[in-house]
Amino acid sequence: MPKIITSKDVHLSYGPKEALHGISLDFEEHDITALIGPSGCGKSTYLRCLNRMNDLIKGVTITGSMKLEDEDIYAPGTDIVDLRKRVGMVFQQPNPFPFSVYENVAYGLRLAGEKDKHVLDERVETSLKQAAIWDEVKDHLYDNALSFSGGQQQRICVARVLAVQPEVVLLDEPTSALDPISSAKIEDTLLNIRNQYTIIIVTHNMQQASRISDKTAFLLNGDLVEFSKTEKMFIHPDDEKTSDYLNGKFG
C-alpha cells in the first residue's frame, strides 16, 4: 500500500524540555494504526504534530520531516485550514458545538463555502451513517447536539470530521471518556470506514488496539520502541520493554 504520511527524525520540545526524541514513523493508506504507551510517553504529542495542533501551544519547537503525500506539512506556505481538513481530528472529550446535529456536521462544509442545500443534506446524512449514529438522530437533526449522550456526541464529532472528506482521521483516546457499549460503537464505526480513510488512533486500551488496528507503534518516554503489525507485536514483540508493557509490568 502507498504511504500517505511519512515522518522522519521528529523532535519536539516544550521550551527546554524535549518530549519527542527523533520519531520516524510512516503510515500506509487505509490502515488503522494504534499508538500505545504509558501516559506521558509522547503518543498524543506526536499525533498532534500530524495536523499541526501543537502550533497552538506557546514555546513549542518541532524539527525533522513530516509529509502528507510528499508535501511538507511544516513548509512555510502550508495552508493549515486545508491541512486540518485533509487530516481531521477527534478528541478525547466529545466536543460538539452548541448547536444542532445538522449544523455540527455541516459546519466544515459551510466553512469551505458550500451553500447548496441538497449537497449539505446528502453529506450530513452520509457522514452520520458512516459514524453509525444516523438511526439515533435522523428524527432529531435540529436538536442541540449537547442534548445527546456522551457516546452519541462522540459519534456526531466523528461525523463532523468525515463530512469534509478527509484523507486521514486522527483520534486521541476517543473512547476513554465513554462506557463500554459506546466504546464498542466507536470501534465498529472505525472498522466500517477503514476502507475509505487512513486512521491513526491513540489508545491506552490494549484490547482496543488488538481488536481494531492493523499496525501498532509503542512509544516510551518520547522514543519509538517498536512498530509492527499488531498481531505480531501482541504475540511476539521484538523488544523486552514492549513485552513488559503489554504484560502490565508498567504503565
C-alpha positions, 0 to 999 in steps of 0.5 A: 500500500502507498504511504500517505504520511511519512515522518522522519527524525521528529523532535519536539520540545516544550521550551527546554524540555524535549518530549519527542526524541527523533520519531520516524514513523510512516503510515500506509493508506487505509490502515488503522494504526494504534499508538500505545504507551504509558501516559506521558510517553509522547503518543498524543504529542506526536499525533498532534504534530500530524495536523499541526495542533501543537502550533497552538501551544506557546514555546513549542519547537518541532524539527525533522520531516513530516509529509502528507503525500510528499508535501511538507506539512511544516513548509512555510506556505502550508495552508493549515485550514486545508491541512486540518481538513485533509487530516481531521481530528477527534478528541478525547472529550466529545466536543460538539458545538452548541448547536444542532446535529445538522449544523455540527456536521455541516459546519466544515462544509459551510466553512469551505463555502458550500451553500447548496442545500441538497449537497449539505443534506446528502453529506450530513446524512452520509457522514452520520451513517458512516459514524453509525449514529444516523438511526439515533438522530435522523428524527432529531437533526435540529436538536442541540447536539449537547442534548445527546449522550456522551457516546452519541456526541462522540459519534456526531464529532466523528461525523463532523470530521468525515463530512469534509472528506478527509484523507486521514482521521486522527483520534486521541483516546476517543473512547476513554471518556465513554462506557463500554457499549459506546466504546464498542460503537466507536470501534465498529464505526472505525472498522466500517470506514477503514476502507475509505480513510487512513486512521491513526488512533491513540489508545491506552486500551490494549484490547482496543488496539488488538481488536481494531488496528492493523499496525501498532507503534509503542512509544516510551518516554518520547522514543519509538520502541517498536512498530509492527503489525499488531498481531505480531507485536501482541504475540511476539514483540521484538523488544523486552520493554514492549513485552513488559508493557503489554504484560502490565509490568508498567504503565 
